[in-house]
Structures are given as structure tokens and as C-alpha cells.
Amino acid sequence: MGPEEIAATLEDWSLTFVGTDSGEIARIPDRWRPIALSADPEDRRRMALSLWNHGFLDLVPEFAEVLDAHCVDVRVGITDGSAVLVYVLATEDGELVSWVGYDPGTFDEPEFWASFPAAVQVFLREVHAGFVSGSREAFGVARPVAMGTLAELADFPEGIPGWEDESRISSMRLLQITTDGGLLKFCLSPDLAVGKVALVYEGDIDPKDFGQELDELLMSRFAEPS
């Protein structure tokens, strides 16, 4: 498939694809250069997936199976000032859906880092400093450099008015790490046990298992990419 077909799955991104004839190859991490230089989609897919840590894949078993079975290509590109890998998956209906994985060299430790499961910490530091689809904060784990507390993202750094009471977790202690592309926010907090994620919808907070919820979120994008 050509760059135009892949770019059409990522309308919100301005992508420059990097290949054998690209002058941007020097901006690509050394580990990714064999992917950029390969002319074989299967080789590119195999090399890219070999970089993933098993702990993260174990955390999202359904998506791990889909990624292995339905990823038809991985292309190297540049967007948002970062090198990226674009993972292209084909659904059962033949529709294409892509995820963007950012260069781990752009990793910057986010707030409440100790609240991230260890496997996710390894993934963000060593595999992709952000892995998203649909938008830059949805259907995966957002770039750590773009993460913020609900209070910060709402432009109320001292706390969202009407939120700060003793009955729920403070908006200043809920770090948004992803969304469902709509109003549902997935947050980590030092007030939750590691391995738990707070699903926040219109102010309601529902603590859930991190791995299960992330797996379901990733699968929801694959099931309904449009």
C-alpha cells in the first residue's frame, strides 16, 4: 500500500514517510533504520513488533493477538517533530486502521510516574513514547510530554471548581493518559493502587483494572475504526 493510503487513516497527522530515498533517514533512531530501509512489508512488520516488551503485550492480550495477526505493514515517518512508526492494521472487513508510535528518545517522565505499571513504564521508555490512534491522546497511551492532570487540561491548575471535595480523587491528582476519542478519560493517580486506572466520565470516577481497560480500549478502535 502507498503512503497516501496510509496517510488517509491518520487525517489529523501531517506525516512525512521515510524510506530508502529519503533525506530524513538521519533523524530516525538507529534501531528503526532497518525498518525504514526495507522494501518488504512483512519484514518491516516483523522487525517493528520484535521491539515490543513482552510485559506490555501480556497486559493487553487481545490486542496483542490482533496486532500480530492483522498488522499488514509498519512504516517509518516523522510527525510532531518526532520520528514515528505507523502500524497499519486491516480489520476483518478489510478496512484499514493505524496507530502512531513515537520515538522513545522523546520520552519525558510524566507526573505520578510511580503510578504507571512497570510494563507500561518500559514500553514508554524503550518502545514508544506514546502509542495512539484517531487523535494524539486516544485509543492507546498518549505521549508523556503531552499528559496532564484533569485540572491542568481544564485550565484550572488549582483544581476544577466544584470538583475538589473529600468524596473523590482531586482533579489535581488524576493524570489523563488516554481517552476513547470522546468524553471518557482514562487517568492514573497516586491515590489508586498501581495496576488500577480511573475511568472518568462527566465527573464520575470508576476505578478499574488497568490492563483490561486498556485492552478493551485498543480493541474498540480496531472493531470500529471509522
N, CA, C and O of each residue as an XYZ file, in Angstrom:
904
protein
N       0.850     -1.197      0.000
C       0.000      0.000      0.000
C       0.883      1.243      0.000
O       1.990      1.231      0.538
N       0.387      2.299     -0.601
C       1.181      3.508     -0.741
C       1.029      4.454      0.431
O       0.130      4.290      1.256
N       1.909      5.446      0.509
C       1.846      6.428      1.602
C       0.509      7.155      1.672
O       0.030      7.459      2.764
N      -0.097      7.437      0.524
C      -1.361      8.164      0.524
C      -2.458      7.358      1.203
O      -3.269      7.902      1.953
N      -2.477      6.048      0.932
C      -3.492      5.186      1.530
C      -3.319      5.109      3.041
O      -4.298      5.105      3.787
N      -2.074      5.048      3.486
C      -1.805      5.001      4.923
C      -2.137      6.343      5.572
O      -2.758      6.387      6.634
N      -1.722      7.434      4.933
C      -1.980      8.765      5.486
C      -3.476      9.033      5.619
O      -3.894      9.787      6.497
N      -4.279      8.424      4.758
C      -5.726      8.626      4.813
C      -6.338      8.060      6.084
O      -7.443      8.448      6.463
N      -5.633      7.143      6.752
C      -6.119      6.592      8.018
C      -5.758      7.482      9.200
O      -6.190      7.232     10.325
N      -4.966      8.521      8.945
C      -4.476      9.400     10.019
C      -4.640     10.851      9.590
O      -3.660     11.573      9.408
N      -5.882     11.263      9.434
C      -6.162     12.583      8.873
C      -5.662     13.721      9.747
O      -5.376     14.807      9.242
N      -5.552     13.489     11.064
C      -5.131     14.567     11.971
C      -3.620     14.760     12.012
O      -3.129     15.708     12.627
N      -2.888     13.873     11.366
C      -1.440     13.945     11.382
C      -0.910     14.448     10.043
O      -1.427     14.085      8.987
N       0.125     15.284     10.094
C       0.890     15.645      8.902
C       2.142     14.781      8.909
O       3.067     15.019      9.685
N       2.164     13.773      8.034
C       3.206     12.753      8.074
C       4.165     12.876      6.901
O       3.758     13.100      5.761
N       5.440     12.726      7.205
C       6.461     12.556      6.170
C       6.999     11.141      6.315
O       7.576     10.795      7.346
N       6.811     10.329      5.293
C       7.296      8.955      5.362
C       8.761      8.898      4.966
O       9.211      9.616      4.073
N       9.495      8.029      5.649
C      10.935      7.927      5.454
C      11.256      6.548      4.884
O      10.880      5.520      5.448
N      11.959      6.553      3.755
C      12.356      5.302      3.121
C      13.776      5.372      2.625
O      14.558      6.215      3.066
N      14.113      4.486      1.705
C      15.486      4.405      1.202
C      15.912      5.669      0.476
O      17.098      5.995      0.439
N      14.953      6.381     -0.103
C      15.292      7.564     -0.892
C      15.056      8.863     -0.127
O      15.021      9.938     -0.726
N      14.895      8.769      1.194
C      14.572      9.957      1.985
C      15.826     10.572      2.598
O      16.701      9.868      3.103
N      15.890     11.880      2.543
C      16.982     12.592      3.187
C      16.805     12.723      4.683
O      17.677     13.261      5.364
N      15.651     12.223      5.225
C      15.354     12.333      6.647
C      15.847     11.129      7.445
O      15.602     11.045      8.648
N      16.534     10.207      6.796
C      16.916      8.973      7.463
C      17.796      9.234      8.694
O      17.787      8.448      9.642
N      18.551     10.331      8.677
C      19.424     10.646      9.813
C      18.626     10.970     11.072
O      19.167     10.909     12.177
N      17.348     11.313     10.920
C      16.513     11.649     12.077
C      15.868     10.410     12.703
O      15.178     10.508     13.717
N      16.093      9.270     12.102
C      15.442      8.045     12.559
C      16.343      7.314     13.554
O      17.545      7.199     13.315
N      15.791      6.819     14.661
C      16.611      6.054     15.616
C      17.314      4.882     14.939
O      16.776      4.273     14.013
N      18.508      4.576     15.406
C      19.292      3.502     14.792
C      18.513      2.201     14.712
O      18.586      1.498     13.704
N      17.768      1.871     15.762
C      17.037      0.594     15.793
C      15.938      0.536     14.742
O      15.509     -0.546     14.340
N      15.485      1.711     14.298
C      14.390      1.761     13.328
C      14.874      1.833     11.880
O      14.083      1.640     10.956
N      16.133      2.102     11.676
C      16.608      2.309     10.301
C      16.452      1.084      9.416
O      16.120      1.246      8.241
N      16.673     -0.152      9.915
C      16.415     -1.317      9.053
C      14.950     -1.389      8.598
O      14.663     -1.873      7.503
N      14.031     -0.909      9.436
C      12.619     -0.885      9.044
C      12.415      0.107      7.909
O      11.731     -0.185      6.929
N      13.018      1.286      8.053
C      12.880      2.319      7.023
C      13.488      1.876      5.695
O      12.987      2.232      4.628
N      14.559      1.105      5.762
C      15.295      0.732      4.553
C      14.776     -0.541      3.897
O      15.188     -0.869      2.784
N      13.886     -1.259      4.561
C      13.355     -2.495      3.995
C      12.250     -2.208      2.987
O      11.416     -1.327      3.197
N      12.255     -2.957      1.899
C      11.217     -2.824      0.876
C      10.093     -3.840      1.058
O       9.145     -3.856      0.273
N      10.189     -4.686      2.082
C       9.236     -5.772      2.281
C       8.331     -5.474      3.472
O       8.829     -5.382      4.594
N       7.006     -5.317      3.273
C       6.097     -5.025      4.382
C       6.157     -6.056      5.505
O       6.075     -5.696      6.679
N       6.300     -7.333      5.156
C       6.361     -8.371      6.177
C       7.616     -8.225      7.025
O       7.562     -8.416      8.240
N       8.743     -7.890      6.407
C       9.975     -7.660      7.162
C       9.826     -6.450      8.074
O      10.261     -6.479      9.225
N       9.215     -5.392      7.562
C       9.020     -4.186      8.381
C       8.139     -4.505      9.591
O       8.434     -4.089     10.712
N       7.065     -5.241      9.354
C       6.162     -5.620     10.432
C       6.886     -6.461     11.479
O       6.773     -6.211     12.679
N       7.626     -7.453     11.015
C       8.324     -8.364     11.924
C       9.355     -7.618     12.764
O       9.436     -7.826     13.975
N      10.139     -6.753     12.133
C      11.169     -6.025     12.862
C      10.553     -5.079     13.891
O      11.058     -4.960     15.008
N       9.472     -4.412     13.519
C       8.841     -3.467     14.451
C       8.255     -4.191     15.658
O       8.444     -3.753     16.793
N       7.552     -5.284     15.428
C       6.912     -5.988     16.538
C       7.933     -6.663     17.449
O       7.642     -6.912     18.619
N       9.118     -6.959     16.936
C      10.155     -7.571     17.772
C      10.669     -6.602     18.832
O      11.317     -7.030     19.787
N      10.394     -5.310     18.685
C      10.858     -4.305     19.632
C       9.969     -4.212     20.877
O      10.373     -3.631     21.885
N       8.773     -4.776     20.810
C       7.812     -4.618     21.904
C       8.191     -5.487     23.095
O       8.605     -6.633     22.923
N       8.050     -4.945     24.299
C       8.342     -5.721     25.507
C       7.181     -6.659     25.825
O       6.013     -6.287     25.720
N       7.525     -7.869     26.213
C       6.519     -8.901     26.460
C       5.580     -8.518     27.594
O       4.405     -8.884     27.579
N       6.090     -7.786     28.575
C       5.245     -7.382     29.690
C       4.065     -6.547     29.243
O       2.952     -6.718     29.742
N       4.299     -5.649     28.310
C       3.207     -4.814     27.814
C       2.225     -5.651     27.010
O       1.013     -5.497     27.162
N       2.734     -6.537     26.154
C       1.859     -7.394     25.361
C       1.016     -8.296     26.263
O      -0.150     -8.555     25.963
N       1.596     -8.775     27.363
C       0.842     -9.597     28.309
C      -0.275     -8.801     28.979
O      -1.295     -9.360     29.383
N      -0.069     -7.494     29.092
C      -1.063     -6.624     29.723
C      -2.307     -6.459     28.844
O      -3.410     -6.252     29.351
N      -2.119     -6.552     27.517
C      -3.217     -6.341     26.559
C      -3.300     -7.549     25.625
O      -3.025     -7.412     24.433
N      -3.672     -8.726     26.132
C      -3.572     -9.954     25.346
C      -4.419     -9.990     24.089
O      -3.966    -10.501     23.065
N      -5.640     -9.462     24.135
C      -6.480     -9.485     22.929
C      -5.886     -8.612     21.837
O      -5.832     -9.015     20.675
N      -5.440     -7.419     22.207
C      -4.852     -6.546     21.202
C      -3.535     -7.103     20.699
O      -3.200     -6.936     19.526
N      -2.780     -7.766     21.574
C      -1.520     -8.378     21.154
C      -1.769     -9.398     20.051
O      -1.008     -9.465     19.086
N      -2.826    -10.191     20.186
C      -3.164    -11.166     19.153
C      -3.565    -10.475     17.850
O      -3.157    -10.887     16.765
N      -4.365     -9.424     17.973
C      -4.796     -8.683     16.784
C      -3.610     -8.023     16.099
O      -3.512     -8.034     14.872
N      -2.720     -7.455     16.881
C      -1.549     -6.792     16.321
C      -0.707     -7.787     15.526
O      -0.215     -7.473     14.442
N      -0.550     -8.977     16.071
C       0.251     -9.993     15.389
C      -0.443    -10.508     14.133
O       0.205    -10.745     13.114
N      -1.755    -10.679     14.206
C      -2.488    -11.308     13.099
C      -2.932    -10.324     12.022
O      -3.083    -10.708     10.862
N      -3.140     -9.075     12.386
C      -3.767     -8.141     11.446
C      -2.888     -6.966     11.028
O      -3.289     -6.166     10.182
N      -1.704     -6.852     11.606
C      -0.803     -5.781     11.172
C      -0.238     -6.157      9.800
O       0.437     -7.177      9.657
N      -0.518     -5.332      8.801
C      -0.117     -5.646      7.428
C       1.099     -4.847      6.980
O       1.713     -5.165      5.961
N       1.448     -3.817      7.734
C       2.625     -3.033      7.379
C       2.986     -2.116      8.536
O       2.142     -1.768      9.362
N       4.240     -1.736      8.579
C       4.725     -0.712      9.512
C       5.622      0.209      8.715
O       6.568     -0.236      8.065
N       5.319      1.498      8.767
C       6.105      2.476      8.024
C       6.743      3.475      8.975
O       6.161      3.841      9.996
N       7.940      3.907      8.628
C       8.656      4.903      9.419
C       8.297      6.284      8.900
O       8.254      6.510      7.691
N       8.042      7.199      9.813
C       7.700      8.548      9.404
C       8.162      9.580     10.415
O       8.791      9.257     11.423
N       7.838     10.818     10.122
C       8.125     11.934     11.022
C       6.856     12.765     11.145
O       6.235     13.119     10.143
N       6.476     13.073     12.377
C       5.347     13.941     12.638
C       5.523     14.566     14.014
O       6.178     13.988     14.882
N       4.952     15.723     14.212
C       5.045     16.410     15.513
C       6.494     16.563     15.968
O       6.764     16.567     17.169
N       7.425     16.688     15.029
C       8.830     16.854     15.360
C       9.501     15.596     15.867
O      10.601     15.659     16.416
N       8.851     14.441     15.691
C       9.369     13.179     16.205
C       9.344     12.110     15.126
O       8.462     12.094     14.268
N      10.324     11.219     15.182
C      10.237     10.007     14.371
C       9.131      9.130     14.944
O       8.928      9.087     16.157
N       8.417      8.432     14.065
C       7.325      7.567     14.496
C       7.322      6.289     13.671
O       7.859      6.244     12.564
N       6.711      5.261     14.226
C       6.352      4.074     13.460
C       4.839      4.077     13.312
O       4.108      4.239     14.289
N       4.379      3.897     12.084
C       2.946      3.837     11.806
C       2.577      2.373     11.565
O       3.028      1.754     10.601
N       1.760      1.843     12.450
C       1.319      0.454     12.368
C      -0.028      0.417     11.644
O      -0.996      1.023     12.104
N      -0.093     -0.279     10.530
C      -1.311     -0.356      9.731
C      -1.941     -1.730      9.922
O      -1.322     -2.752      9.628
N      -3.171     -1.745     10.415
C      -3.893     -2.992     10.632
C      -5.081     -3.068      9.685
O      -5.706     -2.050      9.389
N      -5.389     -4.248      9.218
C      -6.554     -4.481      8.369
C      -7.607     -5.229      9.180
O      -7.331     -6.301      9.719
N      -8.814     -4.670      9.268
C      -9.893     -5.311     10.014
C     -10.445     -6.496      9.231
O     -10.050     -6.740      8.091
N     -11.367     -7.229      9.862
C     -11.997     -8.372      9.197
C     -12.738     -7.944      7.938
O     -12.878     -8.727      6.998
N     -13.217     -6.690      7.919
C     -13.939     -6.168      6.758
C     -13.019     -5.538      5.723
O     -13.485     -4.994      4.721
N     -11.706     -5.609      5.963
C     -10.760     -5.049      5.012
C     -10.523     -3.558      5.175
O      -9.850     -2.940      4.350
N     -11.073     -2.977      6.236
C     -10.856     -1.557      6.498
C      -9.508     -1.376      7.192
O      -9.106     -2.210      8.004
N      -8.817     -0.295      6.874
C      -7.512     -0.034      7.474
C      -7.643      0.901      8.671
O      -8.417      1.858      8.647
N      -6.878      0.609      9.713
C      -6.799      1.479     10.875
C      -5.340      1.513     11.320
O      -4.664      0.485     11.320
N      -4.862      2.682     11.693
C      -3.446      2.842     12.023
C      -3.250      3.408     13.418
O      -4.065      4.179     13.924
N      -2.142      2.999     14.021
C      -1.664      3.578     15.275
C      -0.319      4.240     15.028
O       0.459      3.787     14.189
N      -0.048      5.309     15.758
C       1.214      6.030     15.660
C       2.010      5.802     16.940
O       1.542      6.115     18.035
N       3.224      5.251     16.793
C       4.107      5.021     17.930
C       5.295      5.959     17.866
O       6.049      5.938     16.893
N       5.474      6.787     18.896
C       6.505      7.828     18.891
C       7.858      7.300     19.354
O       7.945      6.339     20.118
N       8.902      7.952     18.874
C      10.288      7.619     19.206
C      10.474      7.648     20.724
O      10.190      8.665     21.357
N      10.951      6.537     21.320
C      11.190      6.544     22.766
C      12.248      7.550     23.188
O      12.339      7.900     24.365
N      13.050      8.018     22.235
C      14.035      9.052     22.541
C      13.415     10.372     22.922
O      14.104     11.249     23.443
N      12.096     10.542     22.668
C      11.398     11.776     23.044
C      10.738     11.652     24.417
O      10.027     12.559     24.851
N      10.971     10.528     25.101
C      10.334     10.302     26.401
C      10.745     11.359     27.413
O      11.917     11.721     27.520
N       9.767     11.841     28.144
C       9.992     12.752     29.263
C       9.090     12.274     30.399
O       7.876     12.165     30.226
N       9.674     11.992     31.542
C       8.918     11.364     32.629
C       7.728     12.227     33.040
O       7.900     13.390     33.407
N       6.517     11.659     32.980
C       5.328     12.432     33.354
C       5.125     12.476     34.863
O       5.823     11.802     35.621
N       4.181     13.261     35.269
C       3.809     13.340     36.681
C       3.254     11.992     37.138
O       2.689     11.244     36.340
N       3.415     11.692     38.412
C       2.895     10.462     39.014
C       3.435      9.212     38.319
O       2.714      8.231     38.138
N       4.706      9.257     37.933
C       5.324      8.162     37.187
C       5.242      6.846     37.952
O       5.106      5.789     37.336
N       5.320      6.888     39.259
C       5.267      5.669     40.065
C       3.901      4.992     39.990
O       3.767      3.839     40.400
N       2.886      5.686     39.476
C       1.552      5.110     39.356
C       1.390      4.274     38.084
O       0.385      3.582     37.923
N       2.369      4.334     37.183
C       2.312      3.562     35.950
C       2.759      2.126     36.214
O       3.775      1.925     36.880
N       2.037      1.122     35.716
C       2.529     -0.257     35.833
C       3.917     -0.389     35.215
O       4.239      0.296     34.245
N       4.734     -1.273     35.780
C       6.123     -1.405     35.338
C       6.230     -1.698     33.847
O       7.101     -1.149     33.171
N       5.359     -2.553     33.328
C       5.420     -2.905     31.903
C       5.130     -1.701     31.018
O       5.680     -1.588     29.922
N       4.273     -0.803     31.485
C       3.957      0.412     30.723
C       5.137      1.381     30.790
O       5.437      2.062     29.809
N       5.799      1.445     31.929
C       6.993      2.281     32.037
C       8.053      1.838     31.027
O       8.646      2.668     30.340
N       8.287      0.526     30.941
C       9.270      0.005     29.982
C       8.842      0.337     28.556
O       9.664      0.761     27.743
N       7.575      0.148     28.252
C       7.069      0.429     26.904
C       7.302      1.889     26.527
O       7.784      2.178     25.432
N       6.964      2.803     27.423
C       7.091      4.230     27.118
C       8.550      4.673     27.016
O       8.881      5.537     26.204
N       9.420      4.086     27.834
C      10.838      4.473     27.816
C      11.598      3.831     26.661
O      12.516      4.437     26.109
N      11.218      2.599     26.290
C      12.059      1.830     25.376
C      11.420      1.476     24.036
O      12.131      1.212     23.066
N      10.092      1.466     23.969
C       9.432      1.054     22.723
C       8.808      2.258     22.024
O       9.239      2.646     20.938
N       7.796      2.841     22.649
C       7.150      4.023     22.070
C       6.768      5.003     23.172
O       6.054      4.642     24.108
N       7.234      6.221     23.065
C       6.865      7.283     23.999
C       5.538      7.885     23.542
O       5.449      9.058     23.180
N       4.515      7.037     23.574
C       3.195      7.388     23.072
C       2.802      6.454     21.944
O       3.562      6.266     20.993
N       1.608      5.865     22.047
C       1.088      4.946     21.030
C      -0.407      5.199     20.953
O      -1.153      4.793     21.845
N      -0.856      5.872     19.889
C      -2.222      6.381     19.840
C      -2.823      6.217     18.447
O      -2.125      5.934     17.473
N      -4.141      6.403     18.385
C      -4.852      6.318     17.116
C      -6.051      7.249     17.167
O      -6.573      7.543     18.243
N      -6.480      7.708     16.016
C      -7.645      8.584     15.959
C      -7.316     10.026     16.284
O      -7.682     10.934     15.538
N      -6.630     10.242     17.389
C      -6.130     11.562     17.754
C      -4.892     11.353     18.599
O      -4.525     10.216     18.896
N      -4.254     12.425     18.984
C      -2.972     12.311     19.688
C      -3.106     11.884     21.146
O      -2.100     11.663     21.820
N      -4.339     11.765     21.639
C      -4.484     11.366     23.034
C      -5.419     10.169     23.201
O      -5.812      9.858     24.325
N      -5.788      9.489     22.107
C      -6.835      8.476     22.198
C      -6.368      7.076     21.802
O      -5.378      6.895     21.093
N      -7.124      6.097     22.291
C      -7.008      4.693     21.882
C      -5.591      4.125     22.029
O      -5.073      3.491     21.110
N      -4.980      4.353     23.174
C      -3.650      3.824     23.441
C      -3.101      4.438     24.709
O      -3.797      4.509     25.722
N      -1.866      4.880     24.658
C      -1.254      5.647     25.746
C      -0.654      6.893     25.110
O       0.183      6.795     24.212
N      -1.079      8.061     25.572
C      -0.651      9.320     24.970
C       0.835      9.571     25.192
O       1.469      8.913     26.017
N       1.384     10.524     24.451
C       2.782     10.911     24.653
C       2.944     11.472     26.070
O       2.180     12.353     26.464
N       3.903     10.993     26.828
C       4.102     11.520     28.176
C       4.304     13.037     28.199
O       3.870     13.702     29.139
N       4.954     13.585     27.179
C       5.194     15.029     27.155
C       3.894     15.813     27.033
O       3.860     17.012     27.311
N       2.819     15.138     26.616
C       1.535     15.823     26.435
C       0.540     15.508     27.544
O      -0.558     16.064     27.563
N       0.908     14.628     28.464
C      -0.009     14.260     29.545
C      -0.153     15.411     30.536
O       0.767     16.205     30.731
N      -1.305     15.481     31.143
C      -1.540     16.488     32.177
C      -2.639     16.020     33.098
O      -3.397     15.113     32.753
N      -2.737     16.626     34.266
C      -3.840     16.301     35.168
C      -5.131     16.872     34.586
O      -5.103     17.755     33.729
N      -6.248     16.359     35.059
C      -7.529     16.897     34.595
C      -7.632     18.383     34.894
O      -8.208     19.142     34.115
N      -7.074     18.792     36.022
C      -7.104     20.211     36.381
C      -6.312     21.045     35.381
O      -6.776     22.090     34.926
N      -5.112     20.573     35.044
C      -4.267     21.309     34.085
C      -4.922     21.366     32.719
O      -4.941     22.418     32.081
N      -5.462     20.239     32.263
C      -6.062     20.195     30.931
C      -7.329     21.036     30.845
O      -7.719     21.467     29.760
N      -7.970     21.268     31.985
C      -9.165     22.118     32.020
C      -8.828     23.584     32.282
O      -9.723     24.421     32.402
N      -7.531     23.892     32.371
C      -7.059     25.254     32.645
C      -7.467     25.750     34.032
O      -7.698     26.941     34.239
N      -7.550     24.809     34.979
C      -7.771     25.154     36.387
C      -6.685     24.463     37.201
O      -6.972     23.485     37.890
N      -5.439     24.948     37.139
C      -4.322     24.256     37.794
C      -4.484     24.107     39.295
O      -3.847     23.243     39.897
N      -5.319     24.922     39.910
C      -5.553     24.823     41.353
C      -6.740     23.923     41.676
O      -7.155     23.819     42.830
N      -7.275     23.283     40.664
C      -8.410     22.387     40.880
C      -9.651     22.854     40.151
O      -9.956     24.046     40.126
N     -10.370     21.909     39.553
C     -11.592     22.248     38.818
C     -12.667     22.680     39.806
O     -12.960     21.946     40.750
N     -13.268     23.863     39.610
C     -14.305     24.335     40.533
C     -15.436     23.322     40.674
O     -15.919     22.762     39.691
N     -15.843     23.104     41.917
C     -16.925     22.165     42.181
C     -16.489     20.720     42.247
O     -17.283     19.847     42.595
N     -15.236     20.457     41.918
C     -14.720     19.081     41.911
C     -14.054     18.735     43.241
O     -14.186     17.622     43.750
N     -13.340     19.710     43.787
C     -12.434     19.439     44.904
C     -13.196     19.274     46.222
O     -13.365     20.226     46.984
N     -13.642     18.064     46.465
C     -14.231     17.758     47.767
C     -13.664     16.426     48.247
O     -12.881     15.795     47.537
N     -14.045     16.002     49.419
C     -13.462     14.816     50.029
C     -14.049     13.516     49.492
O     -13.585     12.437     49.860
N     -15.064     13.597     48.627
C     -15.754     12.385     48.197
C     -15.095     11.708     47.012
O     -15.464     10.585     46.669
N     -14.137     12.354     46.380
C     -13.493     11.737     45.212
C     -12.069     12.224     45.059
O     -11.622     13.125     45.767
N     -11.366     11.614     44.125
C      -9.965     11.959     43.898
C      -9.873     13.365     43.322
O     -10.645     13.734     42.437
N      -8.937     14.134     43.821
C      -8.748     15.509     43.366
C      -8.435     15.556     41.872
O      -7.735     14.688     41.351
N      -8.953     16.565     41.194
C      -8.660     16.743     39.773
C      -7.190     17.054     39.540
O      -6.691     16.927     38.421
N      -6.492     17.465     40.607
C      -5.059     17.741     40.505
C      -4.223     16.474     40.682
O      -3.001     16.503     40.537
N      -4.900     15.345     41.003
C      -4.197     14.089     41.233
C      -4.710     12.978     40.313
O      -4.562     11.790     40.598
N      -5.314     13.400     39.210
C      -5.764     12.478     38.172
C      -5.040     12.839     36.877
O      -5.314     13.877     36.276
N      -4.126     11.990     36.454
C      -3.335     12.239     35.246
C      -3.996     11.539     34.067
O      -4.103     10.313     34.041
N      -4.439     12.328     33.092
C      -5.084     11.744     31.916
C      -4.025     11.125     31.010
O      -3.108     11.806     30.551
N      -4.166      9.818     30.758
C      -3.188      9.143     29.910
C      -3.766      8.745     28.556
O      -3.013      8.436     27.632
N      -5.083      8.747     28.425
C      -5.707      8.444     27.144
C      -7.199      8.741     27.239
O      -7.710      9.057     28.313
N      -7.899      8.636     26.096
C      -9.358      8.783     26.050
C      -9.914      7.781     25.048
O      -9.168      7.086     24.358
N     -11.232      7.722     24.985
C     -11.887      6.878     23.992
C     -12.229      7.662     22.734
O     -13.035      7.221     21.915
N     -11.604      8.838     22.587
C     -11.912      9.709     21.459
C     -13.113     10.591     21.713
O     -13.467     11.426     20.880
N     -13.750     10.408     22.877
C     -14.913     11.204     23.249
C     -14.751     11.761     24.649
O     -13.732     12.373     24.967
N     -15.757     11.549     25.487
C     -15.764     12.158     26.821
C     -15.174     11.267     27.905
O     -14.951     11.728     29.025
N     -14.917      9.997     27.592
C     -14.385      9.085     28.602
C     -12.877      9.243     28.715
O     -12.152      9.077     27.733
N     -12.406      9.564     29.921
C     -10.983      9.793     30.156
C     -10.428      8.680     31.041
O     -11.087      8.221     31.973
N      -9.210      8.260     30.732
C      -8.532      7.216     31.495
C      -7.395      7.885     32.262
O      -6.508      8.500     31.670
N      -7.435      7.755     33.591
C      -6.493      8.502     34.432
C      -5.787      7.597     35.438
O      -6.369      6.651     35.969
N      -4.516      7.917     35.683
C      -3.761      7.299     36.764
C      -3.642      8.303     37.902
O      -3.716      9.515     37.698
N      -3.456      7.768     39.107
C      -3.386      8.649     40.274
C      -2.583      7.983     41.382
O      -2.646      6.764     41.541
N      -1.831      8.761     42.147
C      -1.151      8.202     43.323
C      -2.137      7.784     44.411
O      -1.748      7.142     45.387
N      -3.407      8.145     44.249
C      -4.430      7.750     45.205
C      -5.078      6.416     44.839
O      -5.987      5.955     45.530
N      -4.612      5.798     43.754
C      -5.071      4.470     43.363
C      -3.892      3.500     43.436
O      -2.737      3.912     43.325
N      -4.182      2.228     43.620
C      -3.130      1.219     43.601
C      -2.549      1.114     42.192
O      -3.261      1.304     41.206
N      -1.259      0.814     42.101
C      -0.651      0.569     40.801
C      -1.355     -0.628     40.162
O      -1.581     -1.651     40.808
N      -1.691     -0.480     38.893
C      -2.461     -1.518     38.216
C      -3.931     -1.163     38.102
O      -4.707     -1.894     37.486
N      -4.318     -0.028     38.700
C      -5.683      0.460     38.584
C      -5.698      1.736     37.743
O      -4.741      2.510     37.749
N      -6.792      1.940     37.027
C      -6.979      3.156     36.236
C      -8.356      3.712     36.572
O      -9.308      2.953     36.754
N      -8.462      5.019     36.654
C      -9.742      5.666     36.918
C     -10.402      6.028     35.592
O      -9.839      6.780     34.796
N     -11.586      5.496     35.361
C     -12.379      5.915     34.209
C     -13.225      7.102     34.659
O     -14.040      6.986     35.574
N     -13.022      8.228     34.014
C     -13.690      9.464     34.421
C     -14.624      9.906     33.304
O     -14.200     10.154     32.176
N     -15.900      9.998     33.644
C     -16.905     10.415     32.663
C     -17.809     11.456     33.305
O     -18.570     11.168     34.228
N     -17.702     12.675     32.787
C     -18.508     13.794     33.282
C     -18.460     13.899     34.811
O     -19.473     14.131     35.471
N     -17.254     13.721     35.343
C     -17.041     13.911     36.771
C     -17.160     12.653     37.597
O     -16.686     12.616     38.733
N     -17.788     11.613     37.051
C     -17.887     10.345     37.781
C     -16.587      9.571     37.633
O     -16.012      9.523     36.545
N     -16.119      8.964     38.718
C     -14.846      8.244     38.740
C     -15.103      6.773     39.058
O     -15.745      6.443     40.056
N     -14.595      5.904     38.202
C     -14.805      4.468     38.381
C     -13.459      3.750     38.262
O     -12.962      3.579     37.148
N     -12.851      3.322     39.381
C     -11.569      2.619     39.322
C     -11.737      1.221     38.710
O     -12.654      0.482     39.070
N     -10.838      0.871     37.781
C     -10.897     -0.412     37.086
C      -9.492     -0.990     36.948
O      -8.501     -0.337     37.276
N      -9.424     -2.229     36.457
C      -8.142     -2.859     36.182
C      -7.499     -2.220     34.956
O      -8.122     -2.136     33.897
N      -6.267     -1.774     35.095
C      -5.597     -1.026     34.025
C      -5.498     -1.848     32.746
O      -5.928     -1.403     31.682
N      -4.930     -3.053     32.850
C      -4.690     -3.846     31.659
C      -5.963     -4.173     30.910
O      -6.020     -4.035     29.688
N      -6.980     -4.603     31.627
C      -8.245     -4.963     30.983
C      -8.859     -3.783     30.262
O      -9.335     -3.919     29.135
N      -8.851     -2.612     30.911
C      -9.467     -1.436     30.291
C      -8.673     -0.945     29.082
O      -9.260     -0.525     28.084
N      -7.334     -0.995     29.163
C      -6.528     -0.581     28.017
C      -6.725     -1.544     26.860
O      -6.823     -1.117     25.710
N      -6.784     -2.836     27.148
C      -7.012     -3.835     26.112
C      -8.349     -3.586     25.415
O      -8.427     -3.607     24.187
N      -9.391     -3.353     26.197
C     -10.709     -3.108     25.614
C     -10.736     -1.823     24.797
O     -11.410     -1.747     23.770
N     -10.001     -0.814     25.258
C      -9.942      0.450     24.525
C      -9.270      0.261     23.168
O      -9.772      0.735     22.149
N      -8.141     -0.428     23.159
C      -7.437     -0.702     21.901
C      -8.316     -1.525     20.964
O      -8.384     -1.241     19.768
N      -8.981     -2.529     21.495
C      -9.830     -3.379     20.674
C     -11.040     -2.619     20.125
O     -11.510     -2.914     19.027
N     -11.537     -1.658     20.873
C     -12.685     -0.880     20.389
C     -12.312     -0.076     19.148
O     -13.136      0.112     18.253
N     -11.091      0.390     19.098
C     -10.625      1.126     17.915
C     -10.492      0.196     16.716
O     -10.830      0.568     15.592
N      -9.998     -1.012     16.958
C      -9.857     -1.971     15.875
C     -11.230     -2.403     15.360
O     -11.418     -2.565     14.154
N     -12.181     -2.589     16.259
C     -13.511     -3.052     15.878
C     -14.296     -2.003     15.116
O     -15.073     -2.328     14.218
N     -14.090     -0.723     15.482
C     -14.831      0.370     14.827
C     -13.879      1.508     14.515
O     -13.877      2.527     15.205
N     -13.059      1.337     13.465
C     -12.022      2.339     13.173
C     -12.555      3.667     12.650
O     -11.874      4.687     12.763
N     -13.754      3.675     12.082
C     -14.268      4.928     11.477
C     -14.768      5.896     12.542
O     -15.231      6.989     12.215
